[in-house]
Amino acid sequence: MVLSGEDSPSQGSWKKLDFIPEKYMGQVIGKYRRSLDKIENITGATLKVFERNVYIKGSIESQKRAIREIKDIVNLETKRPNHSVRFVHVDTTQLELDHEFELWHRTTYKCL
């Protein structure tokens, strides 16, 4: 990360991408910057993380492509269900074959 000098995002040649919600910043950057590197390779734009923000530099077309890729990541993350999957084991050896039971989410299952 460049913190000062001509190539620093604080010098004005970079555009701050302020549309990225902070809670999705990790997915946009990716582990070891993998998501940003992939976006750079696909689009030709240059992306930097500086002071908890993502900045972009490049031709207008490469910036548009990179922004589209980033928005795709954010949109994908916002559409994911916000719940975890839990598995429940029920020992049915002592139940009747047609016994019904309910789970917390009110879905009724029949024992086979």
N, C-alpha and C positions, 0 to 999 in steps of 0.2 A: 504494500500500500504506500502510495506517495503522499507524504504529509505536507510538504512545502515545495516551492519552486514553480517553474513554468508549467509543469504537467499536473499540478495539484488542482483538484476540484474547486478549491477556494479561490483560484486565480481567474475564474469567470469563463473559461473556454468550455466548461462542462455544463450540461443541463441536468438539474436535479429532477429525479423522477419521484414526485411527491404524491402520486396516486396509489402507491403501494401501501396497504395497511400494515402497520407494524407487526401484527400477529402472523402475517404471511411472509415476512421478510426472510425467514429461514428457508422456506420452500423456494423462494425466488433466487436466493443466493446459492443454496445447495451446500451439501457437505463438501468441505474443501473447495468451495467455489465452483463445483461441477456444473450447476445449472447455468451460472453466468458464463462460464467458459463455453458451454454448449451453445448458448445464445450468441456469443461473440463469433464462434465458428460458423454458425448458420447464417448470420446476418451481416457480418463485417463491421458491426459497430463495436466500440470499446466501452466496457462497463467497469466502474470502480465503486467500491464500498468505502465511504468516507464519513466518519462521525455518524454512524447508524443510518445512513442514507445511501441510496444507489444513484450514481451519476452516469450520464451517457455522453458519448462524443462520437462523431462520425458524419458521414454524408446524411442528407435528409432522408433518403430512401433506406439506408441501413438503420437509422434511428427509428423510422416508422416500423420496419420489420422487427426490430428488437423490442420495441414497446408492445407490438402485437403479441409477440411470444410471451412477454412478461404478463400481459393482461390475460392470456390464455391460462398461465399457471395460477394466477390469482382467482380467475373464474372457476377453474377446476377445484381449487381448494375450498371456495365458498359453497360449492354444491355438494361437497362430501357430507355424509351424515355425521352429526356431532354426537354419536353415541358409540359405546363399545359393545363388542359381542361377548356374551357370557354363555358358557355352556353349563347345563344343569344335568346332573345324573340322578335319575330316579330309579331306585331298586323296585321293580314291579313284581318281584317273585311272590309277594304276599298279597297282591291285589287281584281282584276279579279281572277277567279278560276284557270286559267292557267298561272298566272303571274310567271315569273322566277326572281330570284334574286341571287346575288353572295355574298359570304363571303370573308374575307381577303385571305383565302388560296385557293381561286379560284375554289372551289367546287360549282357546280350549283345545286340548289334545286328547285323543283317545289312545289308550294303551292297546297294543296289538297282542 
